Amino acid sequence: MDVTTNIKPGNALDVARIRQDFPLLSRKMNGKPIVFLDSAASSQKPEKVIDAISEYYRAQHANVHRGVYQLSQDATTAFEAVREKVRDFINAPASEEVIFVRGVTEGINLVASSFGRKFLREGDEVLITAMEHHSNIVPWQMICEEKGASLKVAPINEAGELIMEEFERLLSDRTRLVAATHVSNTLGTINPIREMVQMAHAKGIPVLVDGAQAAPHMKVDVQELDADFYTFSGHKVFGPTGIGVLYGRAKWLNAMPPYHGGGEMIKTVTFEKTTYAGLPHKFEAGTPDIAGVIGLGAAIDYVLEIGQDAITQYENQLLAYATERLKEVEGIRFIGTARNKASVASFLVEGIHPYDLGAILDKMGIAVRTGHHCTQPLMDWYGIPGTVRASLAFYNTTEDIDRLVEGVKKAVAMLR
Ligand code: 7TS
């Protein structure tokens, strides 16, 4: 494929125009126009999101779910409208199954703690995969330790693909839950979640999906995936930090105890006994991040306006272009060469530490992430200290990739 001619701004997306929506992309870093290739860590924000948050504080702010006065009712209406928007965004059956959390980390901790407290017993198992982010490992280790349960890990092959036969084999009579990432933040691998869910459900095992790296890049349909829990972070889908979503099947959420206790999550309280509110409020104790929810709503509107299919198509082309061009770097080794990949190019250059490469790229105004990417067990499996990771969003261009490749070549010449 001639990827160099096949992708021009305006082909699938008008990227030149889109870039104007993101104020930060026009600034400089270390005196150079910034090349931002770390959207997997956190994406940049379009003006519409920034404006929605500031407009909320300027003109609409009051606490939600409690005031009889108009301002509070309007804030509540705006807040709940985003819940419905999120429901539609991930095609959840009901908006009460959409719980606002701080992000994926809190979404997984909520399920680990609450589901784990209720359903995990000594000798039980939780099954994860070898490519999980620490936030889909550590919460399970914590609850397993508390309950005397054990954590099982489904292995991958050298390309960074889950070995499906092994995954299926590890689904045992003792497995109470599967927790797996939809897309790997380090490898870019897209896991076959639907097949994994089918295998787990065939044995009556529910599945939690970490959607942190999927939601920014593709249409997510929790009913099509048939996931029992699905979680994503607002700040990776062009929304604000501090807000995220946990979708949970009502059947499970209703059976699980609350995670946090406090205001908003109760029906009645006496000193002797408290009864809890229904969904979703049972899992939303205290004043929520109202501005964060409003900003997330604006981010979803923005993504839908651009079009998720167009985003996926454009990013696939850009990733193919990046992969082809990076092959020009002598001694490059890609980490993560799955057939089905999204938006991440992780690599090492022979004889060069990823940190040194990242530091020189930074001086050239190129922002990439280096290190273990919060996937230390995965790095151990590959026997490497870390990688250099360029992660893409729809606002990146072939020019960004060209500057990355030239930057890496120059850095390699300096370091060798
Ligand atoms: N799961 C995956 C797959 C992730 O990529 C991340 C963040 C998280 C969970 C945690 O999300 P949070 O919003 O709760 O922090 N990943 C990265 C990354 O790749 N670089 O920095 C953060």
Residues whose N, C-alpha, C, O or C-beta is under 5 A from the ligand:
A	BS01	7TS	A40 A41 G103 V104 T105 E106 H133 S135 T181 V183 N185 D210 A212 Q213 S233 H373
